[in-house]
């Protein structure tokens, strides 16, 4: 057996965390194959993978969401959608979903949608009588729409990997 597999099995058997097991067994395999020269290659691969020009857009998606929250645009989106669905049963749930769709088109990240909209919509839903669990579930499920509406973080990463794709 190779040193990487031995290290992997031994570390798993002693109960080390999976991240540690994978990192140390990878290092063991690297040293067995290329010695100290392998450390330079590992460092180069780690940094070249995240230094793509298009990946600069990802923090700006998150910044855009926070800027929208601070500027009050999120509240205006909620008011607009509340006007559309105000008379429907479970209106605030519908508002949550449609605002998430609009928000996803601007930010492109599910986590950003969850944080930005959850800060505003979950307390409002609780105030209007919804269960906290239900409010959190609707917000989490509706925010998953984000990565499939362009421009999204997933699409930016996809375009980075396949260099000939336009986002």
Buried (B, 14 or more C-beta within 10 A) or exposed (E): EEBBEBBBEBBEEEEBEEEEBBEBBBBBBBBBEEEEEBEEEEEEEEEEEEEBEBBEBBEEBBEBBBBBBEEEBBBEBBEEBBEEBEEEEEBBBBBBBBBBBBBBBBBBBBBBBBBBBBEBBBEBBBEEEBEEEBBBEBBBEBBEBBBEBEBBBBBBBEBBEEEEEEB
